[in-house]
Amino acid sequence: MREIILLIVFMVIVFGCVAFGAEKSTVELNPEFEDHLINALRTHNTKWNEYINNTQAFVLFHFSDIHGDQEELARLADFYNHYQKYFDDAICTGDIIHMTGLDDFTFWGKTPGTEKIMFILGNHDFLNNAEWNWNKRFSKEELFDNYFAPYIKNWNVTYTKGCPYYYKDYPNKKIRLIAIDGSFRGKDDEDQVAWLKEALTGAKDKDYSVIIAQHYNPADAIQIKCNFTDEDHAGHDGPVGDMTPYFKAVDGFMNEGGKFVCWIGGHTHWEQFGYNKDFPKQLFYNIDAANIELCLMYSNVNRIKGKRSQDLANVMVVDTTTNTIKLIRVGANQTNLLIQRNGICINYKTYEVISQF
C-alpha cells in the first residue's frame, strides 16, 4: 500500500511539472556550456616544456547592470555555484540598483548564493537623489558603508575601509583583478588614481597580469569587428567623468613593463570590444545588461523568459601563456541579425579575432 501511495505522489509531481511547465534553470538552458569551458581550459601546448610550464588560465564569471532584478540575480548565482569548481571568481560590473542609490539594496543579501559574488558601482548606484542630478552623489565613505561593508569580507580582497574599490590577487594564475569605483569626483578621484598606480606597481613587482573592472567604456571608442560587438553603437551614453587619468596610469604601467590584459565593464547595455583611440594598447570589453527589460530597451538581442535567452552573462577565460581572452556566453546567444554569440577567442595584445561561433 505504501509503495502505491508513493507512486501516486510521484506521478502527481511529474504531472504537475509537465502541466504547469516547471521553469528551467540557467544550467538546464545551457547544456553545452561545460564542454565549451573544458575545451577553453585545455592547455595550449606545442612543446613539452611549454606544456609543463604553462600558467593556468584564469576564469571569471561576469555579468553587469542587474538593475535590481532579483529573479535574474538568483538565476545567475545558481549557475555560478553549480559550476563553481571551474571558476576563480564572479563579478557584477556595476548598476546593481534599478534607478538611483536611494533604491532598496537589500535584495542582494536576500538572494541565495550571492555571498561571494563581487561587485563594483555604476552611475545608478552612487547617485543619492531621485532627480538624476549628477552633482548629488554619496561620498565614498557612504558608498562603502551602504554597499561594501556587509559583503567585502567574504571576497578575500585587499581594500581600505571607507574606499569603494579593491584588488584581488590569484597567485597560481599570476593575475591581479583591480576593481575601481565609477563615481569620478574631485579629490576622491585623485585619491583613487593614486591608489590605482600603487596597485599597478604592486602587480608589476609580482609579474602579475592585470584586469581592471570598471563600469564604463571609453568615450572615444574604436570598435573591433567581431560577433561580440554591436557595430551600430559607439561611445558612451552619459556623463561618466574623465577617465583619462586612469588610462594614463595604465599606459605608464605598460610602458614600464607591466602586463595588461583588458578593462571589463557594462553601462551601455550593448556588447562592445574595442579600445580608446588615444590609448590604443588598452583593450576593453563591455557586456550587455543582465536585466531583461533594460537589455530589450537598448541592445539588439531578444530576451524570452523560459528560453535560453532569459539570461545573459559570460564566462571569461584569460590565458596569459597565449595572450588570449576566451568568452563563453551564458544565455542570450543570438542578435536580431542572427549573429551568433556562443563564444569568441581574441588575442588581447594584437586584437586578432582567432575564433568565434
C-alpha positions as CSV (number, residue, x, y, z in Angstrom):
1,M,0.0,0.0,0.0
2,R,2.8,2.4,0.9
3,E,4.5,1.8,-2.4
4,I,1.3,2.6,-4.3
5,I,0.9,5.9,-2.4
6,L,4.5,6.9,-3.1
7,L,3.9,6.1,-6.8
8,I,0.8,8.2,-6.9
9,V,2.6,11.1,-5.2
10,F,5.5,10.8,-7.7
11,M,3.0,10.8,-10.7
12,V,1.3,13.9,-9.3
13,I,4.6,15.7,-9.1
14,V,5.6,14.7,-12.6
15,F,2.2,15.6,-14.0
16,G,2.3,19.0,-12.2
17,C,5.7,19.8,-13.7
18,V,4.5,18.9,-17.2
19,A,1.1,20.6,-16.8
20,F,2.3,23.8,-15.3
21,G,5.7,24.0,-17.0
22,A,8.4,23.9,-14.3
23,E,10.8,26.8,-15.0
24,K,14.1,25.6,-16.4
25,S,17.3,26.8,-14.6
26,T,20.1,28.6,-16.3
27,V,22.1,25.4,-16.1
28,E,19.4,23.5,-17.9
29,L,19.1,26.1,-20.6
30,N,22.9,26.0,-21.4
31,P,23.5,22.2,-21.9
32,E,26.7,22.6,-24.0
33,F,28.4,25.1,-21.6
34,E,30.6,22.7,-19.7
35,D,32.0,21.2,-22.9
36,H,32.9,24.6,-24.2
37,L,34.6,25.6,-21.0
38,I,36.6,22.4,-20.7
39,N,37.9,23.0,-24.2
40,A,38.7,26.6,-23.4
41,L,40.7,25.5,-20.4
42,R,42.7,22.9,-22.3
43,T,46.4,23.8,-22.1
44,H,47.7,25.1,-25.5
45,N,51.0,23.4,-25.9
46,T,53.3,23.0,-28.9
47,K,56.3,21.7,-27.0
48,W,56.7,19.6,-23.9
49,N,58.4,22.3,-21.8
50,E,55.6,24.7,-22.7
51,Y,53.1,22.1,-21.5
52,I,54.6,21.7,-18.1
53,N,55.4,25.4,-17.5
54,N,52.2,27.0,-18.7
55,T,50.4,29.2,-16.2
56,Q,46.8,28.0,-15.6
57,A,44.0,30.1,-17.2
58,F,42.1,32.5,-15.0
59,V,38.3,32.0,-15.1
60,L,35.8,34.8,-14.2
61,F,32.0,34.7,-14.2
62,H,31.0,38.2,-15.4
63,F,27.7,40.0,-15.7
64,S,26.6,43.6,-15.4
65,D,23.7,46.0,-15.0
66,I,21.4,43.8,-13.0
67,H,19.4,46.9,-12.0
68,G,17.5,45.3,-9.1
69,D,16.3,42.2,-11.0
70,Q,16.3,39.8,-8.1
71,E,15.0,36.9,-10.2
72,E,17.8,37.2,-12.7
73,L,20.4,37.6,-10.0
74,A,19.2,34.4,-8.3
75,R,19.4,32.5,-11.6
76,L,23.0,33.7,-12.3
77,A,24.0,33.0,-8.8
78,D,22.6,29.4,-9.1
79,F,24.6,28.9,-12.3
80,Y,27.8,30.3,-10.8
81,N,27.5,28.0,-7.8
82,H,26.7,25.0,-9.9
83,Y,29.9,25.3,-11.9
84,Q,32.0,26.9,-9.1
85,K,34.7,24.2,-9.3
86,Y,35.8,25.7,-12.6
87,F,35.7,29.4,-11.6
88,D,38.2,31.6,-9.8
89,D,35.6,34.3,-9.1
90,A,32.4,36.1,-10.1
91,I,31.8,39.9,-10.5
92,C,29.0,42.2,-11.4
93,T,30.4,45.4,-13.0
94,G,28.0,48.0,-11.7
95,D,24.4,49.3,-11.8
96,I,23.2,47.0,-9.1
97,I,20.3,49.4,-8.3
98,H,17.4,50.0,-10.7
99,M,17.1,53.8,-10.6
100,T,19.4,55.5,-8.0
101,G,21.2,54.6,-4.9
102,L,18.1,55.6,-2.9
103,D,16.5,52.3,-4.0
104,D,16.5,49.3,-1.7
105,F,19.7,47.3,-1.9
106,T,18.7,44.5,0.5
107,F,17.6,42.3,-2.5
108,W,21.2,41.4,-3.0
109,G,21.6,39.9,0.5
110,K,18.2,38.2,0.3
111,T,19.3,36.3,-2.9
112,P,20.8,32.9,-2.2
113,G,24.3,32.3,-3.5
114,T,25.4,35.9,-3.8
115,E,27.7,35.9,-0.7
116,K,31.0,35.6,-2.7
117,I,29.9,37.4,-5.9
118,M,32.0,40.6,-6.0
119,F,30.7,43.9,-7.5
120,I,31.6,47.4,-8.3
121,L,29.5,50.5,-8.5
122,G,28.0,52.3,-11.5
123,N,26.2,55.6,-12.1
124,H,22.8,54.2,-10.8
125,D,24.4,53.2,-7.6
126,F,26.2,56.3,-6.5
127,L,23.5,58.9,-7.0
128,N,21.7,59.9,-3.8
129,N,18.8,61.8,-5.4
130,A,15.8,60.9,-7.4
131,E,16.2,63.8,-9.9
132,W,19.3,62.4,-11.6
133,N,21.4,65.3,-10.5
134,W,25.0,64.1,-11.1
135,N,26.3,66.6,-8.7
136,K,24.4,64.9,-5.8
137,R,26.3,61.8,-5.0
138,F,27.1,59.7,-2.0
139,S,30.5,60.2,-0.5
140,K,33.0,57.4,-0.9
141,E,32.5,56.5,2.8
142,E,28.7,56.3,2.3
143,L,29.2,54.1,-0.7
144,F,31.4,51.8,1.2
145,D,29.0,51.6,4.2
146,N,25.9,51.2,2.0
147,Y,27.2,48.6,-0.4
148,F,30.5,47.0,0.6
149,A,30.6,46.8,4.3
150,P,28.1,43.8,4.6
151,Y,29.9,41.7,1.9
152,I,33.5,42.7,1.2
153,K,35.0,40.4,3.9
154,N,33.6,37.5,2.0
155,W,35.6,38.3,-1.1
156,N,39.1,37.9,0.2
157,V,40.2,41.1,-1.4
158,T,42.7,43.9,-0.5
159,Y,40.9,47.1,0.4
160,T,40.8,50.1,2.7
161,K,37.8,50.7,4.9
162,G,35.7,53.6,3.6
163,C,37.0,53.3,0.0
164,P,34.7,51.6,-2.6
165,Y,37.5,50.0,-4.6
166,Y,39.8,47.0,-4.1
167,Y,42.0,44.5,-5.8
168,K,42.4,40.7,-5.6
169,D,45.4,38.5,-6.4
170,Y,45.3,35.0,-7.8
171,P,48.8,33.8,-7.3
172,N,48.5,30.4,-9.1
173,K,47.2,32.3,-12.1
174,K,49.5,35.3,-11.8
175,I,46.6,37.6,-12.2
176,R,45.6,40.8,-10.3
177,L,42.0,41.9,-10.7
178,I,41.6,45.6,-9.9
179,A,38.0,46.9,-9.2
180,I,37.5,50.7,-9.3
181,D,34.7,53.0,-8.3
182,G,32.8,54.7,-11.1
183,S,31.7,57.9,-9.4
184,F,34.6,60.1,-10.5
185,R,34.6,63.2,-8.4
186,G,37.2,65.7,-7.4
187,K,39.6,64.8,-4.6
188,D,38.2,61.3,-4.2
189,D,39.0,60.8,-7.9
190,E,42.6,61.9,-7.3
191,D,42.9,59.5,-4.4
192,Q,41.6,56.6,-6.4
193,V,44.1,57.3,-9.3
194,A,47.0,57.4,-6.8
195,W,45.7,54.1,-5.3
196,L,45.4,52.6,-8.8
197,K,49.0,53.5,-9.6
198,E,50.1,51.7,-6.4
199,A,48.0,48.6,-7.2
200,L,49.5,48.5,-10.7
201,T,53.1,48.9,-9.4
202,G,52.4,46.0,-7.0
203,A,51.2,43.8,-9.8
204,K,54.3,44.6,-11.9
205,D,56.6,43.8,-9.0
206,K,54.9,40.4,-8.7
207,D,54.9,39.9,-12.5
208,Y,51.1,39.6,-12.5
209,S,48.9,40.4,-15.4
210,V,46.2,42.9,-14.7
211,I,42.5,43.0,-15.5
212,I,40.6,46.1,-14.4
213,A,36.8,46.0,-13.7
214,Q,35.0,49.3,-14.1
215,H,31.6,50.3,-15.2
216,Y,32.1,52.4,-18.3
217,N,33.5,52.1,-21.7
218,P,35.8,54.8,-23.2
219,A,34.2,57.9,-24.6
220,D,36.1,57.7,-27.9
221,A,35.9,54.0,-28.7
222,I,37.4,52.3,-31.7
223,Q,35.4,49.1,-32.1
224,I,36.8,45.7,-33.0
225,K,34.7,44.0,-35.6
226,C,33.6,40.7,-34.2
227,N,30.4,38.8,-33.1
228,F,30.6,40.4,-29.6
229,T,30.5,44.0,-30.8
230,D,27.3,45.9,-31.7
231,E,28.7,48.0,-34.5
232,D,25.8,50.4,-34.7
233,H,26.7,51.7,-31.2
234,A,29.7,53.7,-30.2
235,G,31.0,55.7,-27.3
236,H,29.1,56.2,-24.0
237,D,25.6,57.5,-23.3
238,G,26.0,59.7,-20.3
239,P,28.4,62.0,-18.3
240,V,30.8,59.5,-16.8
241,G,33.6,61.9,-15.8
242,D,37.1,62.0,-17.2
243,M,38.8,58.6,-17.3
244,T,41.9,60.0,-18.9
245,P,44.0,59.8,-15.7
246,Y,43.1,56.1,-15.4
247,F,44.1,55.4,-18.9
248,K,47.4,57.3,-18.4
249,A,48.1,55.3,-15.3
250,V,47.7,52.0,-17.2
251,D,49.8,53.3,-20.1
252,G,52.5,54.2,-17.6
253,F,52.3,50.7,-16.1
254,M,52.6,49.1,-19.5
255,N,55.5,51.4,-20.6
256,E,57.4,50.2,-17.5
257,G,57.0,46.6,-18.5
258,G,53.6,45.9,-16.8
259,K,51.3,43.3,-18.3
260,F,47.8,44.5,-19.0
261,V,45.0,42.2,-20.2
262,C,41.9,44.4,-20.6
263,W,39.2,46.6,-19.0
264,I,35.8,44.9,-18.4
265,G,32.5,46.7,-17.7
266,G,28.9,47.3,-18.7
267,H,26.9,50.5,-18.6
268,T,25.8,50.9,-22.2
269,H,23.5,47.8,-22.3
270,W,25.1,46.5,-25.5
271,E,28.2,44.5,-26.4
272,Q,31.4,46.1,-27.3
273,F,35.0,45.0,-27.8
274,G,37.3,48.0,-28.6
275,Y,39.9,50.5,-27.4
276,N,40.3,54.2,-26.8
277,K,41.8,55.9,-29.8
278,D,44.2,57.9,-27.6
279,F,45.3,54.7,-25.7
280,P,45.3,52.0,-28.4
281,K,47.2,49.5,-26.3
282,Q,44.3,49.1,-23.8
283,L,41.6,46.6,-24.8
284,F,38.2,46.9,-23.2
285,Y,35.1,44.7,-23.3
286,N,31.6,45.8,-22.2
287,I,28.8,43.2,-21.7
288,D,25.1,43.7,-22.3
289,A,22.7,44.2,-19.4
290,A,21.7,41.2,-17.3
291,N,18.4,43.0,-16.5
292,I,15.9,41.7,-19.2
293,E,13.8,44.8,-19.7
294,L,16.7,47.2,-19.9
295,C,18.5,44.9,-22.3
296,L,15.5,44.9,-24.6
297,M,15.4,48.7,-24.5
298,Y,18.9,49.3,-25.8
299,S,20.6,46.2,-27.3
300,N,19.9,44.1,-30.4
301,V,19.2,40.8,-28.7
302,N,15.8,39.5,-27.7
303,R,15.2,38.0,-24.2
304,I,12.4,35.5,-23.6
305,K,11.7,34.0,-20.2
306,G,11.8,30.2,-20.2
307,K,14.2,30.2,-23.1
308,R,17.9,30.3,-23.2
309,S,17.8,34.0,-23.9
310,Q,16.3,34.7,-20.5
311,D,19.8,35.0,-19.1
312,L,22.9,37.0,-20.1
313,A,26.4,36.6,-18.7
314,N,29.8,35.5,-19.8
315,V,32.5,33.2,-18.5
316,M,35.8,34.9,-19.3
317,V,38.9,32.7,-19.6
318,V,42.2,34.5,-19.6
319,D,45.2,32.6,-20.8
320,T,48.4,34.6,-20.2
321,T,50.5,31.9,-22.0
322,T,48.8,32.5,-25.3
323,N,47.7,36.2,-24.6
324,T,44.1,35.2,-25.2
325,I,40.7,36.0,-23.8
326,K,38.0,33.5,-24.4
327,L,34.4,34.4,-23.7
328,I,31.7,31.7,-23.4
329,R,28.2,33.1,-23.5
330,V,25.7,32.0,-20.8
331,G,22.2,32.7,-22.1
332,A,21.2,35.1,-24.9
333,N,23.4,34.0,-27.8
334,Q,21.9,35.5,-31.0
335,T,21.3,39.0,-32.3
336,N,18.4,40.3,-34.3
337,L,20.7,40.0,-37.4
338,L,21.1,36.3,-36.4
339,I,24.8,36.8,-35.4
340,Q,25.8,34.0,-33.1
341,R,27.4,34.8,-29.7
342,N,28.3,31.4,-28.3
343,G,31.9,32.2,-27.8
344,I,35.0,34.1,-29.0
345,C,38.8,33.9,-28.7
346,I,40.7,37.1,-29.1
347,N,44.4,38.0,-28.7
348,Y,44.5,40.8,-26.1
349,K,47.8,42.2,-27.4
350,T,47.2,42.2,-31.2
351,Y,43.4,42.3,-31.1
352,E,43.3,39.4,-33.6
353,V,40.0,37.5,-33.5
354,I,41.2,33.9,-33.5
355,S,37.8,32.3,-33.5
356,Q,34.1,33.0,-32.9
357,F,31.0,30.9,-33.2
